[in-house]
Amino acid sequence: MAVTFTQIKKSVYGSDRVVTGTLAFSGNYATGGEAVTPATFGLTRIDLIIFDGLAIATDGGTANGVKYNAATGKVLQYESAATGLALLEKTNSEAYATGSNANVLVIGA
């Protein structure tokens, strides 16, 4: 798996659990996104994943848009196209920028 999660804090709000932490990407991207499960975040259900911005490389030179697709359970990364088109999904087997990571807030149970 090319995604790991480092938890910062886990809280309970009513019947929901809220987890914050850093989602780190390594290796190569897989078309359609990287699979995450509730267990990735120490939960039994994912209701929503909120990213605090972009997936950013440790050198700050590369940043990609990130999105959680609840229907597929995958996190997708998008990058700008050289042609000036709107953001496009990263291509299959394209290497992640070194240290690519994103801070997340995950709501679930």
HELIX and SHEET records of a PDB file:
HELIX    1   1 PRO A   38  PHE A   41  5                                   4    
SHEET    1   A 4 VAL A   3  TYR A  13  0                                        
SHEET    2   A 4 ASP A  16  PHE A  25 -1                                        
SHEET    3   A 4 ASN A 101  GLY A 108 -1                                        
SHEET    4   A 4 ILE A  46  PHE A  51 -1                                        
SHEET    1   B 4 GLU A  34  ALA A  35  0                                        
SHEET    2   B 4 LYS A  74  GLU A  79 -1                                        
SHEET    3   B 4 ALA A  63  ASN A  69 -1                                        
SHEET    4   B 4 ALA A  55  ILE A  56 -1                                        
SHEET    1   C 3 GLU A  34  ALA A  35  0                                        
SHEET    2   C 3 LYS A  74  GLU A  79 -1                                        
SHEET    3   C 3 LEU A  88  GLU A  89 -1                                        
END                                                                             
